[in-house]
Amino acid sequence: MLNMVDVSQWLASTSISVVIADQGWIIPMVQSVHILAIAIVMSSIGMLNLRLAGLIGCEQSVRQAAAQFFPWIWWALPVLLLTGIVMILGEPERELLNSYFRYKMLMLVAVLLLTLPLRRLLEDQPFRDLPVAKRETVRAIALVSLLLWLSIVFCGRWIAYA
């Protein structure tokens, strides 16, 4: 059975990994694009979660808020995926063997699973018009989601230092 050390060593020996690693400009350029995409996703996710929590834009329906922010999120997520893959290919040991990278990926899965129940809880009406119990549930999920997204960014940044 292969472990992450074996996978990262194999990946580092592939021709694509060697090319990326040998070109000193690729990783910094890709990291810059990755950071810009993070800013777009985090701004949109932050605004959407604050709206879901009823802290801003309470007069706006969830559908209106989603229509405003989801195009930005859906555009930036593939950019994050592609730039993340390039960074893993260019520096597989730095990424795959790093505990902060693993925490980041686990939290990403957790936040995606956490947001699945929101579809059932949300209605196309302003936050203040939701029943109190539903409002509190949506607020809790939104705040936990925001905390997880911030933790994902924190772990991503700490990959460089661990």
SERO-4910 file (N, C-alpha, C, O; in steps of 0.05 Angstrom, whole numbers):
BEGIN
 pado doro    nc1    nc2    nc3   cac1   cac2   cac3    cc1    cc2    cc3    oc1    oc2    oc3
  Met    A     17    -24      0      0      0      0     18     25      0     37     27     15
  Leu    A     11     44    -17     26     69    -19     19     88      3     -4     90     11
  Asn    A     39    102     13     33    123     32     39    150     19     49    151     -3
  Met    A     35    171     33     38    198     22     67    204     15     73    219     -4
  Val    A     86    193     30    114    197     23    120    185     -4    133    197    -21
  Asp    A    111    160     -8    115    147    -34    101    163    -57    112    167    -78
  Val    A     76    172    -52     62    187    -72     76    213    -79     79    219   -102
  Ser    A     85    227    -58     98    253    -64    125    249    -78    132    265    -95
  Gln    A    140    228    -71    165    222    -85    160    214   -114    175    223   -132
  Trp    A    140    198   -118    133    191   -146    125    215   -162    134    219   -184
  Leu    A    108    232   -150     98    255   -163    121    275   -170    122    287   -191
  Ala    A    140    277   -151    163    295   -155    181    285   -178    195    301   -190
  Ser    A    180    260   -184    196    249   -206    183    250   -233    195    243   -253
  Thr    A    157    258   -234    144    260   -260    154    283   -276    164    303   -265
  Ser    A    152    282   -302    163    303   -319    149    330   -315    163    350   -316
  Ile    A    123    330   -311    109    355   -306    118    368   -280    121    392   -279
  Ser    A    123    352   -260    132    362   -234    160    374   -237    166    395   -226
  Val    A    177    360   -252    205    370   -256    205    396   -271    219    414   -264
  Val    A    188    398   -292    187    423   -307    177    446   -290    189    468   -290
  Ile    A    156    442   -274    146    463   -257    167    471   -236    171    495   -232
  Ala    A    180    451   -224    200    457   -204    224    471   -215    236    488   -202
  Asp    A    232    465   -240    255    477   -252    252    505   -261    271    520   -263
  Gln    A    227    513   -266    221    540   -275    215    557   -250    194    554   -238
  Gly    A    233    574   -243    231    590   -219    207    609   -218    200    618   -196
  Trp    A    195    615   -240    173    634   -240    146    622   -238    126    636   -231
  Ile    A    143    596   -243    117    583   -245    103    583   -217     80    593   -215
  Ile    A    116    573   -197    103    571   -171     95    599   -160     72    602   -151
  Pro    A    113    619   -160    104    645   -150     81    657   -166     63    669   -154
  Met    A     81    653   -192     59    664   -208     33    649   -202     12    662   -199
  Val    A     34    623   -200     11    607   -194      0    613   -166    -24    615   -161
  Gln    A     19    617   -147     11    624   -120     -4    651   -119    -23    655   -105
  Ser    A      6    670   -135     -7    696   -137    -35    694   -147    -54    707   -137
  Val    A    -39    679   -168    -66    675   -179    -83    660   -159   -107    666   -156
  His    A    -72    641   -145    -86    626   -124    -96    645   -102   -119    643    -94
  Ile    A    -79    663    -94    -86    682    -73   -108    701    -82   -126    707    -67
  Leu    A   -107    710   -107   -128    727   -117   -155    712   -118   -175    724   -112
  Ala    A   -154    687   -126   -179    671   -127   -189    666    -99   -213    666    -94
  Ile    A   -171    663    -79   -179    660    -51   -193    685    -42   -214    684    -29
  Ala    A   -183    708    -50   -195    734    -42   -223    736    -53   -242    745    -39
  Ile    A   -227    727    -78   -254    728    -90   -273    709    -76   -295    716    -69
  Val    A   -264    684    -71   -281    665    -58   -288    674    -30   -311    673    -21
  Met    A   -267    682    -15   -272    690     13   -289    714     15   -306    716     34
  Ser    A   -286    734     -2   -304    757     -2   -333    749     -7   -351    757      8
  Ser    A   -337    732    -27   -364    723    -33   -376    705    -12   -399    709     -3
  Ile    A   -360    686     -3   -369    668     18   -375    684     44   -395    679     58
  Gly    A   -357    702     50   -361    719     74   -387    734     73   -402    734     92
  Met    A   -392    748     51   -416    763     48   -441    745     49   -461    752     62
  Leu    A   -439    723     35   -462    704     35   -467    693     63   -490    691     71
  Asn    A   -446    685     77   -450    674    104   -460    695    123   -477    689    141
  Leu    A   -450    720    121   -460    741    138   -489    747    132   -505    753    150
  Arg    A   -497    744    107   -525    748     99   -542    725    111   -563    729    122
  Leu    A   -532    700    108   -546    677    119   -549    679    149   -569    670    161
  Ala    A   -529    690    162   -529    693    191   -547    716    200   -552    720    224
  Gly    A   -557    732    181   -575    754    188   -560    778    199   -572    795    212
  Leu    A   -534    780    193   -518    802    203   -517    825    184   -512    848    192
  Ile    A   -520    820    158   -521    841    138   -543    834    117   -550    811    114
  Gly    A   -552    854    103   -571    849     81   -596    834     88   -605    818     72
  Cys    A   -607    838    112   -629    822    121   -654    827    104   -673    810    104
  Glu    A   -656    849     90   -679    854     73   -677    839     46   -697    838     31
  Gln    A   -654    828     41   -649    813     16   -656    784     20   -649    772     40
  Ser    A   -669    772      0   -675    743      2   -649    727     -3   -630    738    -14
  Val    A   -650    702      5   -627    685      1   -622    682    -29   -599    682    -38
  Arg    A   -643    679    -44   -640    676    -73   -626    700    -86   -610    697   -103
  Gln    A   -633    724    -77   -620    748    -87   -591    749    -79   -574    755    -96
  Ala    A   -585    742    -54   -557    742    -46   -541    721    -61   -518    726    -69
  Ala    A   -553    697    -64   -539    676    -79   -534    684   -108   -513    679   -119
  Ala    A   -554    697   -120   -550    706   -148   -528    727   -150   -515    729   -171
  Gln    A   -524    742   -129   -503    762   -130   -475    751   -126   -457    760   -139
  Phe    A   -473    731   -109   -446    721   -101   -438    695   -114   -414    690   -119
  Phe    A   -456    677   -121   -449    651   -132   -433    653   -159   -415    637   -163
  Pro    A   -440    671   -177   -423    673   -201   -394    677   -195   -376    666   -209
  Trp    A   -387    694   -176   -360    698   -168   -347    673   -157   -324    666   -164
  Ile    A   -362    659   -140   -352    635   -127   -347    613   -148   -326    601   -149
  Trp    A   -367    609   -166   -365    588   -186   -343    594   -206   -332    575   -218
  Trp    A   -337    619   -211   -315    626   -229   -288    621   -215   -269    611   -228
  Ala    A   -286    628   -190   -260    626   -175   -253    598   -166   -229    591   -164
  Leu    A   -273    581   -160   -266    554   -150   -250    537   -170   -231    524   -162
  Pro    A   -257    537   -196   -240    522   -214   -212    533   -216   -193    518   -220
  Val    A   -209    559   -213   -183    572   -213   -167    562   -189   -143    555   -191
  Leu    A   -180    561   -166   -167    550   -142   -159    521   -145   -137    513   -138
  Leu    A   -176    505   -157   -170    477   -162   -146    474   -180   -128    459   -174
  Leu    A   -146    488   -203   -124    485   -222    -98    496   -211    -77    483   -214
  Thr    A    -99    519   -198    -74    529   -186    -64    512   -163    -40    508   -159
  Gly    A    -83    501   -148    -75    482   -126    -62    457   -137    -42    448   -126
  Ile    A    -72    447   -159    -60    423   -172    -32    429   -181    -13    414   -178
  Val    A    -28    453   -194     -2    460   -203     18    463   -180     41    454   -182
  Met    A      9    475   -158     26    478   -134     33    450   -123     56    446   -114
  Ile    A     14    432   -122     20    405   -113     40    391   -132     59    378   -123
  Leu    A     36    394   -158     54    382   -177     82    394   -175    102    379   -177
  Gly    A     84    420   -170    110    433   -169    125    428   -143    150    427   -143
  Glu    A    111    424   -121    123    419    -95    108    398    -80     96    404    -59
  Pro    A    107    373    -90     90    353    -77     97    347    -48     79    343    -32
  Glu    A    123    346    -41    130    340    -14    122    362      5    113    357     27
  Arg    A    125    387     -4    117    410     13     87    410     18     79    418     40
  Glu    A     72    402     -1     43    403      2     32    377     15     20    378     36
  Leu    A     37    355      2     24    329     11     33    319     38     18    305     51
  Leu    A     58    326     46     68    316     71     64    336     94     72    331    117
  Asn    A     50    358     88     46    379    108     20    375    123     -1    371    110
  Ser    A     21    375    149     -3    371    165    -24    393    160    -48    388    160
  Tyr    A    -15    418    156    -33    440    150    -48    435    124    -71    443    121
  Phe    A    -35    424    104    -48    417     79    -71    397     84    -93    399     73
  Arg    A    -65    377    100    -85    356    106   -108    368    122   -132    362    117
  Tyr    A   -102    386    141   -123    399    156   -141    416    137   -165    416    139
  Lys    A   -127    430    119   -142    447    100   -161    430     83   -184    438     79
  Met    A   -152    407     73   -169    390     57   -192    378     73   -214    376     63
  Leu    A   -186    370     98   -208    359    115   -229    380    121   -253    375    120
  Met    A   -220    405    126   -239    426    132   -255    434    107   -278    441    108
  Leu    A   -242    432     84   -256    437     59   -279    417     55   -301    424     47
  Val    A   -273    392     59   -294    371     57   -316    377     78   -340    375     72
  Ala    A   -307    384    103   -327    389    124   -345    412    117   -369    411    121
  Val    A   -334    434    107   -351    458    100   -369    452     77   -392    462     77
  Leu    A   -361    435     58   -378    428     36   -401    411     47   -424    414     38
  Leu    A   -395    392     64   -416    375     76   -435    391     94   -459    385     96
  Leu    A   -424    411    108   -440    428    126   -461    444    110   -483    449    120
  Thr    A   -453    453     87   -471    470     71   -493    455     57   -513    467     48
  Leu    A   -491    429     55   -512    413     41   -539    416     55   -559    419     40
  Pro    A   -541    414     81   -568    417     93   -580    445     90   -604    448     94
  Leu    A   -564    465     84   -575    492     81   -597    494     60   -616    509     63
  Arg    A   -595    478     39   -615    480     17   -643    474     28   -662    487     20
  Arg    A   -645    455     47   -671    449     58   -681    470     77   -705    473     80
  Leu    A   -663    485     89   -671    505    109   -677    532     97   -691    548    109
  Leu    A   -667    537     73   -670    563     62   -696    567     46   -705    548     32
  Glu    A   -707    589     49   -730    597     33   -724    623     20   -706    638     28
  Asp    A   -739    629     -1   -735    654    -15   -751    677     -2   -770    687    -13
  Gln    A   -741    684     21   -753    706     36   -732    720     53   -711    708     58
  Pro    A   -736    744     61   -717    758     77   -712    743    104   -730    729    114
  Phe    A   -688    746    115   -680    732    139   -700    737    162   -708    719    176
  Arg    A   -708    762    165   -726    769    187   -753    755    186   -767    753    206
  Asp    A   -761    746    162   -786    732    158   -785    702    163   -806    689    163
  Leu    A   -761    691    167   -759    662    172   -769    657    201   -767    674    218
  Pro    A   -780    633    205   -787    626    233   -762    626    251   -740    621    242
  Val    A   -766    633    276   -744    637    294   -726    613    295   -701    616    294
  Ala    A   -736    589    298   -720    565    300   -703    561    275   -679    554    277
  Lys    A   -715    565    252   -700    562    227   -679    584    224   -657    579    214
  Arg    A   -686    608    233   -667    630    232   -642    624    249   -619    629    240
  Glu    A   -646    613    273   -623    607    290   -606    584    279   -582    584    281
  Thr    A   -619    564    267   -604    542    254   -588    552    231   -564    545    229
  Val    A   -600    568    214   -585    579    191   -562    597    201   -540    595    189
  Arg    A   -567    613    221   -546    630    232   -523    613    242   -499    620    236
  Ala    A   -528    592    257   -507    575    268   -491    562    245   -466    562    246
  Ile    A   -505    551    226   -491    538    203   -474    559    188   -451    553    181
  Ala    A   -484    582    184   -470    603    169   -445    612    184   -423    615    172
  Leu    A   -447    615    210   -423    623    226   -402    601    228   -378    607    227
  Val    A   -411    577    231   -392    554    231   -379    552    203   -354    548    202
  Ser    A   -394    556    182   -383    555    155   -362    577    152   -340    572    141
  Leu    A   -368    601    161   -349    623    159   -324    617    174   -302    622    165
  Leu    A   -327    606    198   -303    599    214   -286    577    200   -262    579    201
  Leu    A   -300    558    188   -285    537    173   -270    549    149   -247    542    145
  Trp    A   -283    567    134   -270    579    111   -246    596    120   -225    595    107
  Leu    A   -249    610    142   -226    626    152   -203    607    161   -180    613    157
  Ser    A   -210    585    173   -190    565    182   -177    552    158   -153    546    159
  Ile    A   -191    548    136   -180    537    111   -158    557    101   -137    548     93
  Val    A   -165    582    101   -146    602     92   -121    603    110    -99    604    101
  Phe    A   -126    602    136   -104    601    156    -85    578    151    -61    581    149
  Cys    A    -97    554    148    -81    530    143    -66    532    117    -43    524    115
  Gly    A    -79    542     96    -66    545     70    -42    563     72    -21    558     60
  Arg    A    -44    585     88    -22    603     91      1    590    107     24    595    102
  Trp    A     -6    574    127     14    561    144     28    538    131     48    528    142
  Ile    A     19    529    108     33    508     93     62    517     88     80    501     90
  Ala    A     66    542     83     93    553     77    111    553    102    135    554     99
  Tyr    A     99    552    125    116    555    150    119    529    166    135    528    185
  Ala    A    105    508    158    106    484    174    125    464    162    129    442    172
***
